Amino acid sequence: MADLSRFVFTLRQQRWLAVLLCLLPLGLYAWTFSKIALNVNYVAYDDITILSVIPGFEEATWAERWQRLTDPFPEHRLVFSRTVVLLTYYLSGHVNLVGLMIVGNVCWAGCAYFFYRVFQRLGLSLWYFVPVMWLWFNIQAYENIFWGVSSLCNFGVLFFATLSLYSATHHRSILPALLAATAATFTYGNGILVFGVLLLLLWLTGRRRDLLITVLTVVLVGVLYFAGFPQKTPSLQFSDLQQVQEGLAGFFGFIGSVAALPAYAVDSFLFTLATAAGVILVGTFLFLFRPYLLPLFRALVGQEPLRLSRSGLFALALFLFVAITTAAVVYKRIPLGGFESLFKGRYRMYSTLILIASYLGALSWLAPATRRTWALAGLPFAVLLNLTLLYVNFAGAVNNRRLAVVQEFNTRYNADLMGLRMFNMSQEYFEQIRAYYQSDDPLAEGWNPRAASAQVPCQGTYFFDTLSHYRGNLVTQAMQDFFEAEQDYTDGPYVILKSDQHVYASPPNQFAVPPTTLLRRLRYFARGVQASFYEESIAPGHYQLYLLVRYQGRNQIYCTNRSWTQP
């Protein structure tokens, strides 16, 4: 034990090593971003919808401009996202979606800055902050990292929420907190919940004058936000026992979703694990906060103000924000998609946020010896969790990048595409908005997808192992070869369906090798390729199947001697 204490003491003196360990997860995060981020509309047509603010904005009246900036989407007022889009366009003449992602990810990094400012107040060694960096800069919420609009919305609202809560707990004036809360409100829907946290904090701490100012601000912002609000979507029905049960499980599952590991897990065991993890995380925070539970109750009933350090109050504010956001998401999502709908990848950062709240709370409320134990346990836990999430989710992030490339290809060459119909969008309008961000068309290079023939010149033959139906999908796979991405992760094998009138592409669905194989062979992606087409999205006709292999930025097309007739 004495040797361990001496080792820990010696290690604490090496500040340069602590700085390096703080920067390492940021470097891994930036490297992942540089490898995967692409100037392309991401999967759904949300980017197209938000960029629709550009045409005609300059000619509009001020009232019309405000209406376009605040137009609900679907129940969010995305003023921040649209403002960034407009500024980007008017400053450069076009919109690079990667630039939007960069702004969003800077907001994510900005949250870490506020965590550090809170941490500085504790006067502890920088080593205690290392776990925060490894926890925060994980890629589990990769959908937000690589999706222009989602980056601005989801990371932007967290930035403004964190700024507001930091200002409320560390500044005497309530004005900065109110301005940031207003910005959060007009960034994403749950931003308005920041006001709820502020009201509760001000009541608990006895700041009655600031409480009155905040109430007046809430009324003003509420009038602006809810004026002309669209018809409500369904909400959780407390009279429906099944919805209530799913909501209760979903509350803890949402909070513990970091334990589900893959951003889009479909395994019921992982959902159960996440629910159990949520119970543990909430229980852990309450255990840490237990000395202040009675003072909290007294403050709630107005007997005496709650006395907490600034850092401890900030940790409590983060916890309350996550709890209220979780309750709101459960209330709105359960009727629409049930329990499983709460595990979307873009929600996972709230699970990370409650880890941060618990860790900062531990540093604020525990005795020095116990605090040191938490830090010693927290560092390997945070590093292992970060690397595990990187390993588990990198393949999914790459697959989604390729899916975005494929969606643009299918949209450009099929005017009757199901996705366009679902979004009530014409192909001409898509091309009009696409001209603002000027994406490449990599899968069309070297051949003519619009050729009025199912026959495509081939550079050889490649044989698929299987071609089959599976749950309404046409599924094919070839497992004999490795497909390397040399230039970037647009490189890879794509399956093409070509008829006389239509052409569809499917991205490769590649998987990671087992961890032992990764370490032994330094190879991440497993052998082979799987691809699928949703049959209802395929227009009737007789199709030939081809394999398009993009390697070092060049396309090679192979015949497969396979065909498919869609009735």
C-alpha positions as CSV (number, residue, x, y, z in Angstrom):
1,M,0.0,0.0,0.0
2,A,2.9,2.3,0.8
3,D,4.5,1.6,-2.5
4,L,1.2,2.4,-4.3
5,S,0.9,5.6,-2.4
6,R,4.4,6.7,-3.4
7,F,3.7,5.7,-7.0
8,V,0.5,7.8,-7.0
9,F,2.3,10.7,-5.4
10,T,5.1,10.6,-8.0
11,L,2.6,10.3,-10.9
12,R,0.7,13.3,-9.6
13,Q,3.8,15.4,-10.0
14,Q,4.1,14.7,-13.7
15,R,1.7,17.4,-15.0
16,W,2.9,17.0,-18.6
17,L,1.6,13.5,-18.5
18,A,-1.7,14.6,-17.2
19,V,-1.9,17.2,-20.0
20,L,-1.1,14.5,-22.6
21,L,-3.7,12.2,-21.3
22,C,-6.3,15.0,-21.4
23,L,-5.4,15.8,-25.0
24,L,-5.3,12.1,-26.2
25,P,-9.1,11.5,-26.3
26,L,-9.5,14.9,-28.0
27,G,-7.0,13.7,-30.6
28,L,-8.8,10.4,-31.1
29,Y,-12.1,12.3,-31.5
30,A,-10.6,14.7,-34.0
31,W,-8.9,11.9,-36.0
32,T,-12.2,10.0,-36.2
33,F,-14.0,13.2,-37.3
34,S,-11.4,13.8,-40.0
35,K,-11.7,10.3,-41.4
36,I,-15.5,10.2,-41.6
37,A,-17.0,13.7,-41.9
38,L,-18.2,14.3,-45.5
39,N,-20.0,17.1,-47.3
40,V,-23.1,15.1,-48.0
41,N,-26.7,15.1,-46.8
42,Y,-26.8,12.6,-44.0
43,V,-29.3,9.7,-44.4
44,A,-32.6,11.6,-43.9
45,Y,-33.4,14.8,-45.7
46,D,-33.1,17.0,-42.7
47,D,-30.1,18.9,-44.0
48,I,-32.0,19.7,-47.2
49,T,-35.0,20.9,-45.2
50,I,-32.9,23.3,-43.0
51,L,-30.9,24.6,-46.0
52,S,-34.3,25.5,-47.5
53,V,-34.1,28.7,-45.5
54,I,-31.6,30.1,-48.0
55,P,-33.7,30.6,-51.2
56,G,-35.7,33.8,-51.0
57,F,-34.4,34.8,-47.5
58,E,-32.6,37.9,-48.7
59,E,-35.7,39.2,-50.5
60,A,-38.0,38.5,-47.6
61,T,-39.3,41.1,-45.2
62,W,-38.1,41.1,-41.6
63,A,-41.3,39.5,-40.4
64,E,-41.0,36.8,-43.1
65,R,-37.3,36.2,-42.1
66,W,-38.3,35.7,-38.5
67,Q,-41.0,33.3,-39.5
68,R,-38.6,31.3,-41.7
69,L,-36.0,31.2,-38.9
70,T,-38.5,30.0,-36.4
71,D,-40.5,27.6,-38.6
72,P,-41.1,24.5,-36.5
73,F,-39.2,21.4,-37.3
74,P,-41.3,19.4,-36.4
75,E,-41.7,20.9,-32.9
76,H,-38.3,22.5,-32.6
77,R,-37.4,26.1,-33.3
78,L,-34.1,25.7,-35.1
79,V,-33.0,29.3,-35.1
80,F,-29.4,28.6,-34.3
81,S,-29.0,26.0,-37.0
82,R,-30.6,28.2,-39.7
83,T,-28.6,31.2,-38.6
84,V,-25.3,29.3,-38.9
85,V,-26.4,28.1,-42.3
86,L,-27.2,31.6,-43.5
87,L,-24.0,33.1,-42.1
88,T,-22.0,30.4,-43.8
89,Y,-23.8,30.9,-47.1
90,Y,-23.5,34.7,-47.1
91,L,-19.9,34.7,-46.1
92,S,-18.6,32.1,-48.5
93,G,-21.3,31.8,-51.2
94,H,-22.0,28.1,-50.5
95,V,-22.6,25.8,-47.5
96,N,-20.1,23.1,-46.7
97,L,-21.9,20.6,-44.4
98,V,-18.6,19.6,-42.9
99,G,-18.3,23.3,-41.7
100,L,-21.7,22.9,-40.0
101,M,-20.4,19.7,-38.3
102,I,-17.3,21.6,-37.2
103,V,-19.4,24.3,-35.6
104,G,-21.5,21.7,-33.8
105,N,-18.4,19.7,-32.6
106,V,-16.8,23.0,-31.3
107,C,-20.0,23.4,-29.2
108,W,-19.4,19.9,-27.9
109,A,-15.8,20.8,-27.0
110,G,-17.1,24.0,-25.5
111,C,-19.0,22.0,-22.9
112,A,-15.7,20.4,-21.9
113,Y,-14.3,23.9,-21.4
114,F,-17.0,24.7,-18.9
115,F,-16.4,21.4,-17.1
116,Y,-12.8,22.5,-16.8
117,R,-13.7,25.9,-15.4
118,V,-15.9,24.2,-12.8
119,F,-13.1,21.8,-12.0
120,Q,-10.6,24.6,-11.6
121,R,-12.6,25.9,-8.6
122,L,-11.9,22.7,-6.7
123,G,-8.1,23.4,-6.7
124,L,-7.3,19.8,-7.5
125,S,-4.5,18.2,-9.5
126,L,-5.1,18.1,-13.2
127,W,-5.0,14.3,-12.9
128,Y,-8.5,14.5,-11.5
129,F,-9.8,16.0,-14.7
130,V,-8.4,13.3,-17.0
131,P,-11.4,11.0,-16.6
132,V,-13.7,13.9,-17.7
133,M,-12.0,14.2,-21.0
134,W,-12.1,10.4,-21.7
135,L,-15.7,10.3,-20.8
136,W,-16.8,13.3,-22.8
137,F,-14.9,12.7,-26.1
138,N,-16.3,9.3,-27.0
139,I,-18.0,8.7,-30.4
140,Q,-21.1,6.8,-29.3
141,A,-23.3,9.7,-30.4
142,Y,-21.6,9.6,-33.8
143,E,-24.8,10.5,-35.6
144,N,-24.5,14.0,-34.1
145,I,-20.8,14.2,-34.9
146,F,-21.2,13.6,-38.7
147,W,-24.6,15.1,-39.4
148,G,-24.5,18.8,-40.2
149,V,-28.0,19.8,-38.8
150,S,-27.9,17.3,-36.0
151,S,-24.5,18.5,-34.9
152,L,-25.8,22.1,-34.6
153,C,-29.0,21.1,-32.9
154,N,-27.9,18.4,-30.4
155,F,-24.5,19.7,-29.6
156,G,-25.6,23.3,-29.8
157,V,-28.3,22.9,-27.3
158,L,-25.9,21.2,-24.9
159,F,-23.4,24.0,-25.3
160,F,-26.0,26.7,-24.5
161,A,-27.5,24.7,-21.7
162,T,-24.1,24.1,-20.1
163,L,-23.2,27.8,-20.5
164,S,-26.5,28.8,-18.9
165,L,-26.0,26.4,-15.9
166,Y,-22.4,27.4,-15.5
167,S,-23.4,31.1,-15.5
168,A,-26.2,30.6,-13.0
169,T,-23.9,28.8,-10.6
170,H,-20.7,30.8,-11.0
171,H,-21.9,34.4,-11.8
172,R,-23.7,36.8,-9.6
173,S,-25.8,38.2,-12.4
174,I,-28.5,36.0,-13.8
175,L,-28.5,37.8,-17.2
176,P,-25.8,35.6,-18.9
177,A,-27.7,32.5,-17.8
178,L,-31.0,33.8,-19.2
179,L,-29.4,34.7,-22.5
180,A,-27.8,31.3,-22.9
181,A,-31.1,29.6,-21.9
182,T,-32.9,31.6,-24.5
183,A,-30.3,30.5,-27.1
184,A,-30.8,26.9,-26.0
185,T,-34.5,27.2,-26.4
186,F,-34.2,28.3,-30.0
187,T,-31.6,25.7,-30.8
188,Y,-33.5,22.5,-30.0
189,G,-36.8,21.6,-28.2
190,N,-35.4,20.5,-24.9
191,G,-33.5,23.8,-24.6
192,I,-36.5,25.4,-23.0
193,L,-36.2,22.9,-20.1
194,V,-33.1,24.8,-19.1
195,F,-35.4,27.5,-17.7
196,G,-37.0,24.9,-15.5
197,V,-33.6,24.0,-14.0
198,L,-32.8,27.7,-13.5
199,L,-36.1,28.3,-11.7
200,L,-35.5,25.3,-9.4
201,L,-31.9,26.4,-8.7
202,L,-32.9,30.0,-7.9
203,W,-35.7,28.8,-5.6
204,L,-33.4,26.3,-3.8
205,T,-30.6,28.9,-3.3
206,G,-32.9,31.7,-2.2
207,R,-32.3,34.1,-5.0
208,R,-35.8,35.5,-5.0
209,R,-35.1,38.6,-7.1
210,D,-33.4,36.6,-9.8
211,L,-36.2,34.1,-9.6
212,L,-38.8,36.8,-10.4
213,I,-36.6,38.1,-13.3
214,T,-36.4,34.5,-14.7
215,V,-40.2,34.0,-14.4
216,L,-40.8,37.1,-16.5
217,T,-38.2,35.9,-19.0
218,V,-39.9,32.5,-19.2
219,V,-43.2,34.2,-19.9
220,L,-41.7,36.3,-22.7
221,V,-39.7,33.5,-24.3
222,G,-42.7,31.1,-24.0
223,V,-44.9,33.5,-25.9
224,L,-42.3,33.8,-28.7
225,Y,-41.7,30.0,-28.7
226,F,-45.3,28.7,-28.6
227,A,-46.9,31.4,-30.9
228,G,-48.3,29.5,-33.9
229,F,-47.0,26.2,-32.5
230,P,-48.1,23.2,-34.6
231,Q,-50.6,20.6,-33.4
232,K,-49.2,18.4,-30.7
233,T,-47.9,14.9,-31.5
234,P,-49.2,12.1,-29.2
235,S,-47.9,12.0,-25.7
236,L,-47.7,9.3,-23.1
237,Q,-51.1,8.3,-21.7
238,F,-50.9,7.7,-17.9
239,S,-54.1,5.7,-18.2
240,D,-52.3,3.1,-20.4
241,L,-50.5,0.8,-18.1
242,Q,-48.2,-0.6,-20.8
243,Q,-47.1,2.9,-21.8
244,V,-46.4,3.8,-18.2
245,Q,-44.4,0.6,-17.7
246,E,-42.4,1.3,-20.9
247,G,-42.0,4.9,-19.8
248,L,-40.5,4.0,-16.4
249,A,-38.1,1.5,-17.9
250,G,-37.4,3.9,-20.7
251,F,-36.5,6.7,-18.2
252,F,-33.7,4.6,-16.7
253,G,-32.8,3.0,-20.1
254,F,-32.3,6.5,-21.6
255,I,-30.1,7.6,-18.7
256,G,-28.0,4.4,-18.8
257,S,-27.9,4.0,-22.6
258,V,-24.1,4.4,-22.6
259,A,-24.1,0.8,-21.4
260,A,-25.8,-0.4,-24.6
261,L,-22.5,0.3,-26.4
262,P,-23.5,0.3,-30.1
263,A,-25.3,3.5,-31.1
264,Y,-28.0,1.5,-32.7
265,A,-28.2,-1.6,-30.6
266,V,-31.1,-4.0,-31.4
267,D,-30.4,-6.6,-28.8
268,S,-33.0,-6.7,-26.0
269,F,-30.2,-7.8,-23.6
270,L,-28.4,-4.5,-24.2
271,F,-31.6,-2.6,-23.6
272,T,-32.0,-4.4,-20.3
273,L,-28.4,-3.7,-19.4
274,A,-28.9,0.0,-20.2
275,T,-32.0,0.1,-17.9
276,A,-30.1,-1.5,-15.1
277,A,-27.2,0.9,-15.7
278,G,-29.6,3.8,-15.5
279,V,-30.8,2.7,-12.1
280,I,-27.2,2.4,-11.0
281,L,-26.3,5.9,-12.3
282,V,-29.3,7.6,-10.7
283,G,-28.7,5.6,-7.5
284,T,-25.0,6.6,-7.5
285,F,-25.7,10.3,-7.9
286,L,-28.2,10.2,-5.1
287,F,-25.8,8.2,-2.9
288,L,-23.1,10.9,-3.4
289,F,-25.7,13.6,-2.8
290,R,-27.2,12.0,0.3
291,P,-25.7,14.5,2.9
292,Y,-27.6,17.2,1.1
293,L,-31.0,15.5,0.7
294,L,-32.5,16.9,3.9
295,P,-31.2,20.4,3.2
296,L,-32.6,20.0,-0.3
297,F,-36.0,19.2,1.1
298,R,-35.8,22.2,3.5
299,A,-34.9,24.4,0.6
300,L,-37.8,23.1,-1.5
301,V,-40.4,24.0,1.2
302,G,-38.7,27.4,1.6
303,Q,-37.3,26.9,5.1
304,E,-33.7,27.8,4.3
305,P,-31.6,28.1,1.2
306,L,-29.5,25.2,0.0
307,R,-25.8,25.6,0.8
308,L,-23.6,24.0,-1.9
309,S,-20.3,24.8,-3.4
310,R,-20.4,26.3,-6.9
311,S,-19.0,23.1,-8.4
312,G,-21.5,21.0,-6.4
313,L,-24.4,23.1,-7.5
314,F,-23.3,22.8,-11.1
315,A,-23.2,19.0,-10.8
316,L,-26.7,19.1,-9.3
317,A,-27.9,21.3,-12.2
318,L,-26.5,18.9,-14.8
319,F,-28.2,16.0,-13.1
320,L,-31.5,17.9,-13.0
321,F,-31.2,18.9,-16.7
322,V,-30.6,15.3,-17.8
323,A,-33.5,14.1,-15.6
324,I,-36.0,16.6,-16.9
325,T,-34.8,16.1,-20.5
326,T,-35.2,12.3,-20.1
327,A,-38.7,12.7,-18.7
328,A,-39.7,15.0,-21.6
329,V,-38.2,12.6,-24.2
330,V,-40.0,9.6,-22.6
331,Y,-43.3,11.6,-22.5
332,K,-43.1,12.3,-26.2
333,R,-41.3,9.2,-27.6
334,I,-43.1,6.3,-25.9
335,P,-46.4,6.7,-27.9
336,L,-44.5,7.1,-31.2
337,G,-42.0,4.3,-31.0
338,G,-42.2,2.5,-27.7
339,F,-39.4,1.6,-25.4
340,E,-36.8,0.9,-28.2
341,S,-37.2,4.4,-29.6
342,L,-35.4,5.9,-26.6
343,F,-32.1,4.3,-27.7
344,K,-31.4,6.4,-30.8
345,G,-27.7,7.1,-31.2
346,R,-28.2,10.9,-31.1
347,Y,-29.6,10.7,-27.6
348,R,-26.5,8.9,-26.1
349,M,-24.7,12.1,-25.0
350,Y,-27.2,12.5,-22.1
351,S,-26.0,9.3,-20.6
352,T,-22.4,10.6,-20.8
353,L,-23.6,13.9,-19.3
354,I,-24.9,12.2,-16.2
355,L,-21.6,10.4,-15.8
356,I,-19.9,13.8,-15.9
357,A,-22.4,15.1,-13.3
358,S,-21.7,12.2,-11.0
359,Y,-18.0,12.5,-11.3
360,L,-18.0,16.3,-10.7
361,G,-20.3,15.7,-7.8
362,A,-18.0,13.1,-6.3
363,L,-15.1,15.6,-6.5
364,S,-17.2,18.3,-4.9
365,W,-18.8,16.3,-2.1
366,L,-16.5,13.5,-1.0
367,A,-13.7,13.6,1.6
368,P,-10.2,13.9,0.1
369,A,-9.3,10.2,0.7
370,T,-12.5,8.9,-0.8
371,R,-12.3,11.4,-3.7
372,R,-8.8,10.1,-4.5
373,T,-10.2,6.5,-4.7
374,W,-12.9,7.7,-7.1
375,A,-10.4,9.3,-9.3
376,L,-8.1,6.2,-9.3
377,A,-11.1,4.0,-10.3
378,G,-12.5,6.6,-12.7
379,L,-9.4,7.0,-14.9
380,P,-9.1,3.3,-16.1
381,F,-12.9,3.1,-16.3
382,A,-13.2,6.2,-18.5
383,V,-10.3,5.2,-20.8
384,L,-11.7,1.6,-21.2
385,L,-15.2,2.9,-21.9
386,N,-13.9,5.4,-24.5
387,L,-11.8,2.9,-26.3
388,T,-14.6,0.3,-26.2
389,L,-17.1,2.8,-27.6
390,L,-14.6,3.7,-30.4
391,Y,-14.1,0.0,-31.3
392,V,-17.8,-0.8,-31.2
393,N,-19.1,2.3,-33.1
394,F,-16.4,3.1,-35.7
395,A,-17.8,0.5,-38.1
396,G,-21.4,1.9,-37.7
397,A,-20.1,5.5,-38.3
398,V,-18.4,4.4,-41.5
399,N,-21.4,2.4,-42.7
400,N,-23.6,5.5,-42.1
401,R,-21.2,7.7,-44.1
402,R,-21.5,5.3,-47.0
403,L,-25.3,5.2,-46.5
404,A,-25.4,9.0,-46.9
405,V,-23.4,8.7,-50.2
406,V,-25.8,6.0,-51.4
407,Q,-28.9,8.1,-50.5
408,E,-27.7,11.0,-52.5
409,F,-27.0,8.7,-55.5
410,N,-30.4,7.1,-55.3
411,T,-32.1,10.5,-55.0
412,R,-30.3,11.9,-57.9
413,Y,-31.1,9.1,-60.3
414,N,-34.7,8.1,-59.2
415,A,-37.3,10.8,-59.4
416,D,-39.9,8.6,-57.9
417,L,-37.7,7.5,-54.9
418,M,-39.7,6.5,-51.9
419,G,-37.6,8.7,-49.6
420,L,-38.5,11.8,-51.7
421,R,-42.2,10.9,-51.5
422,M,-42.0,10.5,-47.7
423,F,-40.6,14.0,-47.4
424,N,-42.9,15.5,-50.0
425,M,-39.9,16.6,-51.9
426,S,-39.3,16.6,-55.7
427,Q,-36.1,15.6,-57.2
428,E,-35.8,19.1,-58.8
429,Y,-36.1,20.7,-55.4
430,F,-33.5,18.4,-54.0
431,E,-31.1,19.4,-56.7
432,Q,-31.8,23.1,-56.1
433,I,-30.8,22.8,-52.5
434,R,-28.0,20.4,-53.2
435,A,-26.5,23.2,-55.3
436,Y,-25.9,25.2,-52.2
437,Y,-23.6,22.6,-50.6
438,Q,-22.2,21.2,-53.9
439,S,-21.6,17.6,-52.8
440,D,-19.6,15.2,-55.0
441,D,-21.3,12.3,-56.8
442,P,-18.6,9.6,-56.3
443,L,-20.6,6.5,-57.2
444,A,-21.5,7.9,-60.6
445,E,-17.9,8.5,-61.7
446,G,-16.7,6.5,-64.7
447,W,-20.1,5.4,-66.0
448,N,-23.6,6.7,-66.8
449,P,-26.3,5.7,-64.2
450,R,-28.9,7.3,-66.4
451,A,-28.3,5.0,-69.4
452,A,-31.6,3.5,-70.6
453,S,-30.3,0.0,-70.3
454,A,-29.9,-2.6,-67.6
455,Q,-26.5,-3.5,-69.1
456,V,-23.4,-1.8,-67.7
457,P,-19.9,-2.4,-69.1
458,C,-18.0,-4.6,-66.6
459,Q,-14.3,-4.9,-65.8
460,G,-14.7,-8.5,-64.7
461,T,-17.0,-10.9,-62.9
462,Y,-17.5,-11.1,-59.1
463,F,-19.7,-13.8,-57.7
464,F,-22.1,-13.2,-54.7
465,D,-22.5,-16.0,-52.2
466,T,-26.2,-15.5,-51.7
467,L,-29.1,-13.5,-52.9
468,S,-32.3,-13.9,-50.8
469,H,-35.4,-12.3,-49.1
470,Y,-35.2,-11.4,-45.5
471,R,-38.0,-9.4,-43.7
472,G,-39.0,-7.4,-46.8
473,N,-35.4,-6.8,-47.9
474,L,-33.4,-8.1,-50.9
475,V,-30.2,-9.2,-49.2
476,T,-26.9,-10.2,-50.9
477,Q,-23.5,-11.0,-49.5
478,A,-20.0,-12.0,-50.6
479,M,-17.7,-13.1,-47.8
480,Q,-14.5,-14.1,-49.6
481,D,-12.5,-10.9,-49.8
482,F,-11.3,-8.0,-47.7
483,F,-12.2,-4.6,-49.1
484,E,-9.8,-1.9,-48.1
485,A,-10.5,1.9,-47.9
486,E,-7.3,3.5,-49.1
487,Q,-8.2,7.1,-50.0
488,D,-11.1,7.6,-47.6
489,Y,-14.1,5.8,-46.3
490,T,-16.2,6.5,-49.4
491,D,-13.9,3.7,-50.8
492,G,-15.6,0.3,-50.5
493,P,-17.9,-2.2,-52.2
494,Y,-21.4,-1.1,-53.3
495,V,-24.1,-3.3,-54.8
496,I,-25.9,-1.8,-57.8
497,L,-29.4,-2.7,-59.1
498,K,-29.8,-1.5,-62.7
499,S,-32.9,-1.7,-64.9
500,D,-33.8,0.2,-68.1
501,Q,-35.4,3.0,-66.1
502,H,-34.0,2.8,-62.6
503,V,-30.8,2.4,-60.7
504,Y,-30.3,1.9,-57.0
505,A,-27.2,1.5,-54.9
506,S,-26.7,-0.2,-51.5
507,P,-23.8,0.5,-49.2
508,P,-21.7,-2.2,-47.8
509,N,-22.6,-3.2,-44.2
510,Q,-19.2,-4.1,-42.8
511,F,-18.4,-5.3,-39.3
512,A,-15.4,-5.1,-37.0
513,V,-13.2,-8.1,-36.4
514,P,-13.0,-9.4,-32.8
515,P,-10.8,-7.4,-30.5
516,T,-8.2,-10.1,-30.3
517,T,-7.9,-10.1,-34.1
518,L,-7.7,-6.3,-34.2
519,L,-4.7,-6.4,-31.8
520,R,-3.1,-9.4,-33.5
521,R,-3.5,-8.4,-37.1
522,L,-4.0,-4.6,-36.8
523,R,-7.0,-5.0,-39.1
524,Y,-10.4,-3.5,-38.1
525,F,-12.9,-4.5,-40.8
526,A,-13.9,-8.1,-41.2
527,R,-13.8,-10.0,-44.5
528,G,-16.7,-9.6,-46.9
529,V,-19.6,-7.4,-47.7
530,Q,-23.4,-7.5,-47.0
531,A,-25.9,-5.3,-48.8
532,S,-29.6,-5.0,-48.8
533,F,-32.5,-3.2,-50.6
534,Y,-35.8,-2.5,-49.0
535,E,-38.1,-4.1,-51.6
536,E,-41.0,-1.6,-51.3
537,S,-38.6,1.1,-52.3
538,I,-37.7,-0.6,-55.6
539,A,-39.7,0.3,-58.6
540,P,-41.2,-2.7,-60.6
541,G,-38.8,-4.0,-63.3
542,H,-36.1,-6.5,-64.2
543,Y,-32.8,-5.6,-62.7
544,Q,-29.2,-6.7,-63.1
545,L,-27.0,-6.8,-60.1
546,Y,-23.5,-5.4,-60.2
547,L,-20.7,-4.8,-57.7
548,L,-19.1,-1.4,-57.7
549,V,-15.8,-1.4,-55.9
550,R,-14.4,2.1,-55.2
551,Y,-10.7,1.9,-54.5
552,Q,-8.3,4.8,-54.1
553,G,-11.1,7.2,-55.3
554,R,-11.8,5.2,-58.6
555,N,-14.8,3.0,-59.5
556,Q,-14.6,-0.5,-60.9
557,I,-17.8,-2.3,-61.9
558,Y,-18.1,-6.1,-61.9
559,C,-20.9,-8.2,-63.3
560,T,-22.3,-10.8,-60.9
561,N,-24.5,-12.9,-63.3
562,R,-27.3,-12.2,-60.9
563,S,-30.7,-10.6,-61.7
564,W,-33.8,-9.7,-59.9
565,T,-37.4,-9.0,-61.0
566,Q,-39.4,-6.7,-58.8
567,P,-43.1,-7.3,-59.4
